[in-house]
Amino acid sequence: MSAAVARRYFVRGREHLRRGDLDDAQREFGAAVELDPGFVEARIGYALTLGRIDAPRAAQSLRAGLQRATRPGERQQLWTALGDALLTGGDFLGADEAYAEAVKLPGTVLRLHDRMARLRAKTGRIRESVDELLLAVRK
């Protein structure tokens, strides 16, 4: 029952997000996570809307999701979102570590290599940045 209700909150959160109502989206995603703490997409929506005002709390929520998630695809989404939240908060080393964990999981997507390349270029690691871009091109 609570999973179905959580899904409704999540759908409303996405609708708010599409309209640009970030505060309402955050509230709806948060309600979905409260009802179903294992709802990965809702947790990511909550964290990414929260991250604009409180990146450390967003990262904390994603780490809590990682403790629950067991499937590689879900873990990769959470690690990637954690990297995004840490990057937003200015924690470049933490973001790099999160992206590095995400890329270890099966089914790595091209945009993850792109994120890693941009981050590494931003932190002056140009050779590593080029290597990531080459990985993206080869896939």
C-alpha positions as CSV (number, residue, x, y, z in Angstrom):
1,M,0.0,0.0,0.0
2,S,2.6,2.5,1.0
3,A,4.6,1.8,-2.2
4,A,1.6,2.7,-4.3
5,V,1.1,5.9,-2.3
6,A,4.8,6.7,-2.6
7,R,4.5,6.3,-6.3
8,R,1.7,8.9,-6.4
9,Y,3.9,11.4,-4.5
10,F,6.8,10.7,-6.9
11,V,4.6,11.4,-9.9
12,R,3.4,14.6,-8.4
13,G,7.0,15.5,-7.7
14,R,8.0,15.0,-11.3
15,E,5.1,17.2,-12.4
16,H,6.2,20.0,-10.1
17,L,9.7,19.6,-11.4
18,R,8.6,19.9,-15.0
19,R,6.8,23.1,-14.1
20,G,9.9,24.4,-12.3
21,D,8.3,24.3,-8.8
22,L,11.4,23.0,-7.1
23,D,10.1,23.5,-3.5
24,D,6.9,21.6,-4.2
25,A,8.9,18.9,-6.1
26,Q,11.2,18.5,-3.2
27,R,8.3,18.1,-0.7
28,E,6.6,15.5,-2.9
29,F,9.8,13.5,-3.5
30,G,10.6,13.6,0.3
31,A,7.1,12.3,1.1
32,A,7.7,9.4,-1.3
33,V,11.0,8.5,0.3
34,E,9.4,8.6,3.8
35,L,6.8,6.2,2.7
36,D,9.2,3.9,0.8
37,P,12.8,4.4,1.7
38,G,13.9,2.0,-1.0
39,F,12.3,4.0,-3.8
40,V,15.6,5.0,-5.6
41,E,14.1,7.4,-8.2
42,A,12.2,9.3,-5.5
43,R,15.4,9.5,-3.3
44,I,17.4,10.9,-6.2
45,G,14.7,13.4,-7.1
46,Y,14.6,14.5,-3.4
47,A,18.3,14.8,-3.2
48,L,18.8,16.7,-6.4
49,T,16.1,19.2,-5.6
50,L,17.4,19.5,-2.0
51,G,21.0,19.9,-3.3
52,R,20.4,23.4,-4.6
53,I,20.0,24.6,-1.0
54,D,21.6,22.0,1.2
55,A,24.2,19.8,-0.7
56,P,25.5,18.0,2.5
57,R,22.0,16.9,3.4
58,A,21.3,15.8,-0.2
59,A,24.5,13.7,-0.1
60,Q,23.5,12.2,3.3
61,S,20.2,11.1,1.8
62,L,21.9,9.5,-1.2
63,R,24.4,7.7,1.1
64,A,21.4,6.3,3.1
65,G,20.0,5.1,-0.2
66,L,23.2,3.3,-1.0
67,Q,23.0,1.5,2.3
68,R,19.7,0.1,1.2
69,A,20.2,-0.5,-2.5
70,T,21.4,-4.0,-3.6
71,R,20.9,-4.0,-7.4
72,P,23.8,-2.7,-9.5
73,G,21.6,-0.4,-11.6
74,E,20.2,1.3,-8.6
75,R,23.6,1.6,-6.9
76,Q,25.0,3.2,-10.1
77,Q,22.2,5.7,-10.2
78,L,22.7,6.6,-6.5
79,W,26.5,6.8,-6.8
80,T,26.1,9.1,-9.9
81,A,23.6,11.3,-8.1
82,L,25.9,11.4,-5.1
83,G,28.7,12.6,-7.3
84,D,26.4,15.3,-8.7
85,A,25.4,16.4,-5.2
86,L,28.9,16.6,-4.0
87,L,30.0,18.4,-7.1
88,T,27.2,21.0,-6.5
89,G,28.5,21.4,-3.0
90,G,32.1,21.9,-4.2
91,D,33.4,18.6,-2.9
92,F,35.3,17.7,-6.1
93,L,37.3,14.9,-4.5
94,G,34.2,13.3,-3.0
95,A,32.4,13.7,-6.4
96,D,35.3,12.0,-8.2
97,E,35.2,9.1,-5.7
98,A,31.4,8.7,-6.2
99,Y,31.7,8.7,-10.0
100,A,34.6,6.2,-9.7
101,E,32.3,3.9,-7.7
102,A,29.5,4.3,-10.2
103,V,31.7,3.5,-13.2
104,K,32.8,0.2,-11.6
105,L,29.3,-1.1,-11.9
106,P,28.0,-3.0,-15.0
107,G,26.2,-1.0,-17.6
108,T,28.2,2.3,-17.3
109,V,26.6,4.9,-19.5
110,L,28.5,7.4,-21.7
111,R,27.4,10.4,-19.8
112,L,29.1,9.1,-16.7
113,H,32.5,9.1,-18.5
114,D,31.6,12.6,-19.7
115,R,30.9,13.8,-16.1
116,M,34.2,12.2,-14.9
117,A,36.1,13.9,-17.8
118,R,34.7,17.3,-17.0
119,L,35.4,17.0,-13.3
120,R,38.9,15.8,-13.8
121,A,39.6,18.7,-16.3
122,K,38.1,21.1,-13.7
123,T,40.6,19.8,-11.1
124,G,43.6,20.1,-13.4
125,R,43.9,16.3,-14.1
126,I,43.9,16.8,-17.9
127,R,45.5,13.5,-18.9
128,E,42.9,11.6,-16.8
129,S,40.2,13.8,-18.4
130,V,41.3,12.8,-21.9
131,D,41.4,9.2,-20.9
132,E,37.8,9.4,-19.7
133,L,36.7,11.1,-23.0
134,L,38.4,8.3,-24.9
135,L,36.5,5.7,-22.9
136,A,33.3,7.5,-23.8
137,V,34.1,7.5,-27.5
138,R,35.1,3.8,-27.5
139,K,31.8,2.6,-26.0
